[in-house]
Amino acid sequence: MNLAIRRGFLWPSFEIYGGQSGFYDLGPLGVLLKNNIVELWREVFVKQHQEFVVEIETPIINPAIVFKASGHEEHFTDYAVECTSCHRIFRADHLIEEVLGTNAEGLSEEELNKIIKEHNVRCPVCGGELSTVKKFLLLFQTYIGPYSLENLAYLRPETAQGMFINFKRVYELMKRRLPLGIAQIGKVVRNEISPRQGPIRLREFTIMEIEFFYDEKNPQCELLDERCSDNKIYILTAEQRIQGETKPISILPSEAYKEKIILSPWLAYWMCIAGKFVNMLGIPLEKTYFEEKLPTERAHYSKQTFDQMVLVDKWGKLEVSGHAYRYSYDLERHIVFSKSDLYAVRQLKEPLIVRKRVAKYDKVAILKLFGKQAGDVFKKLAKYSPEELLKILESSQRDEIEIEGMKIPRTVFTVEDVEEKIWVEKFIPHVAEPSFGAERLMYITLEYAYRELEGGRVVLSLPKKLAPIKVGIATLIDKPQFEALASRIYNMLKMKYYVVILEGDSIGKKYAYADEVGIPFVITIDYDSVVEGSTVTVRDRDTRKQIRVPIADLAKVIDLGLEGKDITEFGYPVIEPKD
Amino acid sequence: MNLAIRRGFLWPSFEIYGGQSGFYDLGPLGVLLKNNIVELWREVFVKQHQEFVVEIETPIINPAIVFKASGHEEHFTDYAVECTSCHRIFRADHLIEEVLGTNAEGLSEEELNKIIKEHNVRCPVCGGELSTVKKFLLLFQTYIGPYSLENLAYLRPETAQGMFINFKRVYELMKRRLPLGIAQIGKVVRNEISPRQGPIRLREFTIMEIEFFYDEKNPQCELLDERCSDNKIYILTAEQRIQGETKPISILPSEAYKEKIILSPWLAYWMCIAGKFVNMLGIPLEKTYFEEKLPTERAHYSKQTFDQMVLVDKWGKLEVSGHAYRYSYDLERHIVFSKSDLYAVRQLKEPLIVRKRVAKYDKVAILKLFGKQAGDVFKKLAKYSPEELLKILESSQRDEIEIEGMKIPRTVFTVEDVEEKIWVEKFIPHVAEPSFGAERLMYITLEYAYRELEGGRVVLSLPKKLAPIKVGIATLIDKPQFEALASRIYNMLKMKYYVVILEGDSIGKKYAYADEVGIPFVITIDYDSVVEGSTVTVRDRDTRKQIRVPIADLAKVIDLGLEGKDITEFGYPVIEPKD
């Protein structure tokens, strides 16, 4: 973290105004690294699934109705306690965990109050007495237009609702095909109570998520077998956790689904892809596992949730993605609140035969009874379906039925049983949601890349594709001829990569800086370069081996190197590292 | 716009809840197009200037102090009127312009009230009487943590303040070199009063801006001559506008600076780049000009502002970027409000000689007077600089000077004139700011790409690099053999590009759909493809010419084509369009 702040990856926001917990800025290197991680996610989750996953972008500010419908206004809360003396505010469950060392997540108001009273938990800062716990809404609130209740709006805590309320539009655009994934990458905000974990518990961060809609009767999840039978994933089930076990089981995602450890096949699929993705960030498979949430820990919308945990030094483990089986909860709620049709349509192979009782009427009898007025009667009756007519008949015991002020004898109606063949069926798709936090991914990427070598040398072995700056240029000595060539190569490469001309008292210091910020390749301009003017060396950050390359071949060598190929195998002369 | 909505580029947000003006969603094609425009901006403005322009990312939610300091809390307002009958709210100047047809931008509260009264302007919806105008703060407001005045926060209306409050950190990271550009791309929100211009006046949108810091005594703006002497830009000056002229002048950016039409050399430089950039979106140079804002129209922080206007069908002209000379305003304000050092340092070539009067004291005299106590006296005196001692001397007429309770005779002090050589100088850099709205750029890109051909055929001639989907795959007839080959090519290309397998009753309809959504290249699988199994045709959207290409060469052909090269010149057999 020190290195990350010193080198400009990130730092606490609003420093000149004394800071504001839960907010971090990304510096120049941080933006490049984060963008590279976001792009890799987009490639793996969207582009490689572009047949059925599309990306949309929806607003951060939402009218309150959206989060009323989603249940967040009611459920997206934490319990807070206030110190009655210094008026500091704490998240009740975190405070209890901090003071007593027991997990208090998901406890009720009464339970929290009881623990605080019984154990006499006091303010950890001033020792003051604590208030009773209060429910605190974690949604940031604002008003669209002038201040007034009807203009109340919330800032989104997840991008998901943007996909749910737009499901029908995108479903139509995608020609009503399921499965359908709607992805979104964007900022979300959560009004956390006193966040105190630096860049890990942020009030504002970037989320990357997919709401994946599928027909639960026909999931069409062949990919689960096709693409996920090479790697097992590690899962710590809720059952294991209740029994106090801490060692995750290792299982194929498809087996986990078959054995009902994972309840949705698409949840299993995206967990498999999540495992591969986190591995691409440089995290070994055995350092990450999926922890199933207990029912008390799950969000209100979820039938089953797995958090993808990565082992880290400072916090032991860190949640980098969440995998929730949101089944049909959100669409159902929006159907109720908006009265819109958010259904999908299922073509049936066999028609559904539906039997029902209906009321029909005898046209001839009506003609005879009403004469010239019969036309009016038919017009009025036509407004009602046979089922509705039956209801009207059944709702009265009289001999004459009254319909829109017109009295019609019950005798003209007959009640019949009919059969109907139905070829399509409306249904609410189920949803599997993989959801990633970009800043946390950045954090684990930095942590796993950080290596201290003998002699205190630091190397940031970022996956080459993710490195913020791809190429460093170093002159062996700082003389005009060397610098002119450095500048020529810089101008040649900067259109393609982020490049830096390294500065420092010696070539060793230049390499040390490049290693520290994770630059994969350093081009060195030495005496031979200046004399011939046509070759330079390229040094690989991780092996420290160098090759001598014609300047004209540089872009090609770097491109292949960034793809992960070993540059010493391209046939150029290899220079072994001296130290 | 109809096409854009129908094909899923964008649509109004929150439709299922009746909509919310000022918010738009981007659909699948819209996200791809916007991301391509954002990436092009990043390439042109950041990557190609990476020696001195770096990108950072800062929060959307800011403690109120930031926008107090920036002056937004006081100045970022519009005047609103409310209908006393239906309670609709209108922006006063827009309403006057709509009803009376006169420009009312920048008028004072009194002036607006006077016009409304004199012309009896009434509610355009219900005809009701209007209230007097009220100042309306355009910042969205929220609270970080619980509701309380000290937790007041604003959502940023520009990213700029993130760069200003971080200036010192980035300046240090960049080794205290100027000029220095700090760029940011991100969401901003403005609580516009009743926005009614569809996707043009948004309450939430993506901004791309650079705060460009330079030493106004040594701007080092050689690039203005080096890179901007090939293209003139069009400027409509404030003076011209006051005189009622509407025809912009055409001038080289460097000349515009020399002739003091543009007051900052770097503002001129970035306006030159802005012209080139908008041209890359497919807008001819003569369809865009820079309109200088009148003093009443300028934001509070600006010494001079130019809006880059693009001629459009619906609104006549549309502002797509703003170029403000913010000079030292923002840093000065943050220095005052935060008491932080946000200065840059200028190395002087010649030392500054500063003469000043100071007070010195005679050590021997003090030793004689105070004996053993002299040590104490020296310790106390050492806390004060010679200038401070002079002030103390001058503040009293007595013979004995009192310093920290100790009385010292005036006689031990002498007042002298001294000279000091100063080699560095602190100063506040000046700032030129180019600022672009991504959604408006998307709008003009779509408008200028839209072409209706004979027979009502629509082609979206997007610059190939910006097209959302790069490749369409069409089978001449929909038979299994054709479809299998289409699927093989799809899987081959989807790792690299966004690709779509075209659907439709005929090959003509497939091409028509591809043209409508701007797909640059369509690969057609015809009888020859199936028989030989090794060649297909590639059709260019704009020329409608096709070439016959081996499948193995497809990626190469498409890559070169996307770079803008004419695919018919690669030596493959060319098939002229039939219609």
Boltz contact constraints between the chains, C-beta under 6 A:
constraints:
  - contact:
      token1: [A, 8]
      token2: [B, 173]
      max_distance: 6.0
  - contact:
      token1: [A, 13]
      token2: [B, 59]
      max_distance: 6.0
  - contact:
      token1: [A, 16]
      token2: [B, 165]
      max_distance: 6.0
  - contact:
      token1: [A, 16]
      token2: [B, 338]
      max_distance: 6.0
  - contact:
      token1: [A, 16]
      token2: [B, 340]
      max_distance: 6.0
  - contact:
      token1: [A, 17]
      token2: [B, 65]
      max_distance: 6.0
  - contact:
      token1: [A, 17]
      token2: [B, 338]
      max_distance: 6.0
  - contact:
      token1: [A, 20]
      token2: [B, 63]
      max_distance: 6.0
  - contact:
      token1: [A, 23]
      token2: [B, 59]
      max_distance: 6.0
  - contact:
      token1: [A, 25]
      token2: [B, 58]
      max_distance: 6.0
  - contact:
      token1: [A, 26]
      token2: [B, 57]
      max_distance: 6.0
  - contact:
      token1: [A, 27]
      token2: [B, 56]
      max_distance: 6.0
  - contact:
      token1: [A, 28]
      token2: [B, 54]
      max_distance: 6.0
  - contact:
      token1: [A, 31]
      token2: [B, 55]
      max_distance: 6.0
  - contact:
      token1: [A, 31]
      token2: [B, 56]
      max_distance: 6.0
  - contact:
      token1: [A, 31]
      token2: [B, 57]
      max_distance: 6.0
  - contact:
      token1: [A, 50]
      token2: [B, 494]
      max_distance: 6.0
  - contact:
      token1: [A, 54]
      token2: [B, 28]
      max_distance: 6.0
  - contact:
      token1: [A, 55]
      token2: [B, 31]
      max_distance: 6.0
  - contact:
      token1: [A, 56]
      token2: [B, 27]
      max_distance: 6.0
  - contact:
      token1: [A, 56]
      token2: [B, 31]
      max_distance: 6.0
  - contact:
      token1: [A, 57]
      token2: [B, 26]
      max_distance: 6.0
  - contact:
      token1: [A, 57]
      token2: [B, 31]
      max_distance: 6.0
  - contact:
      token1: [A, 58]
      token2: [B, 25]
      max_distance: 6.0
  - contact:
      token1: [A, 59]
      token2: [B, 13]
      max_distance: 6.0
  - contact:
      token1: [A, 59]
      token2: [B, 23]
      max_distance: 6.0
  - contact:
      token1: [A, 59]
      token2: [B, 204]
      max_distance: 6.0
  - contact:
      token1: [A, 61]
      token2: [B, 204]
      max_distance: 6.0
  - contact:
      token1: [A, 63]
      token2: [B, 20]
      max_distance: 6.0
  - contact:
      token1: [A, 65]
      token2: [B, 17]
      max_distance: 6.0
  - contact:
      token1: [A, 140]
      token2: [B, 142]
      max_distance: 6.0
  - contact:
      token1: [A, 142]
      token2: [B, 140]
      max_distance: 6.0
  - contact:
      token1: [A, 142]
      token2: [B, 142]
      max_distance: 6.0
  - contact:
      token1: [A, 165]
      token2: [B, 16]
      max_distance: 6.0
  - contact:
      token1: [A, 173]
      token2: [B, 8]
      max_distance: 6.0
  - contact:
      token1: [A, 204]
      token2: [B, 59]
      max_distance: 6.0
  - contact:
      token1: [A, 204]
      token2: [B, 61]
      max_distance: 6.0
  - contact:
      token1: [A, 338]
      token2: [B, 16]
      max_distance: 6.0
  - contact:
      token1: [A, 338]
      token2: [B, 17]
      max_distance: 6.0
  - contact:
      token1: [A, 340]
      token2: [B, 16]
      max_distance: 6.0
  - contact:
      token1: [A, 494]
      token2: [B, 50]
      max_distance: 6.0
